[in-house]
Amino acid sequence: MPHNFDPNQNYHSFIDNKTEPLVFVHGVGLDQKMWDSQVNSLSDHSIITYDLLGHGKTPYNKEEITLNDFSDQLDCLLKFLKIDKINLVGFSLGSLIALDFASKFQDKLKSLTLIGTAYKRTKEQRALVIERFEQAKLNKPISRQALKRWFTDQYLNDHPEIYNQFIKVLTKEGEDHLNFLKAYKLFAYHQDDIHMIKNIKTKTLVMTGSDDLGSTVEMSKSLSNDLINSSFTEINNGKHLCSIECADDVNINLKNFINN
């Protein structure tokens, strides 16, 4: 897969198959490699993956980060690639970025897909996320905790290579750790703009794993109900990273949605 830096040092890949591209936005602490299962399955489509600001190989050097920074990053990348219209797919923090982007650039979207989206958290649910952020600030290892939330035990036992890959990605040091904290803080303290969401008219698919504890089925159903033009799909036996563990189900639903 061809990877390059744009003039703003956004590290990205663009596979041009002369269709309106699928653009994938990864979650906090991860990078574009989380989408490999989708890239391989949807190889007949044009595909753009990229590392978010302060993630992977894309640098970031400001004190704080906002959803607007992430939306501007994507807008600049699309302008550089001369792309007018996309199918946008976001996961977790990437879903919040995708919603923010959709609210500002609806004319650039053919469709919107949101996977594992936190929405209308209760006080207790918010407190748990903030507690994990505070642990991360102390540089306490959270990678093993995260993998337990993101994958089933059976999947991790059967796929030690995935376990090792994500442990490596989630182990942050130095500047990487500081940038991770900026994005994690944004995610932990995010407040939903329900008025904004109710004004998004883009055709949308909302998906989540049936066993996702942080981005629950109830959250996704509520989000789908608040979006004007949305449908909801539950991925059976999936946890937070159902896009990897249940890739076949996610990809079939995504293909059907995009092609129809």
Secondary structure, DSSP 8 states (H G I E B T S, - for coil): --EEE-TT--EEEEE--SS--EEEE--TT--GGGGHHHHHHTTTS-EEEE--TTSTT----SS---HHHHHHHHHHHHHHHT---EEEEEETHHHHHHHHHHHH-GGGEEEEEEES---S--HHHHHHHHHHHHHHHTT---HHHHHHHHS-HHHHHH-HHHHHHHHHHH---HHHHHHHHHHHHHHHT----HHHHHT--S-EEEEEETT-SSS-HHHHHHHHHHSTTEEEEEETT--TTHHHHTHHHHHHHHHHHHH-
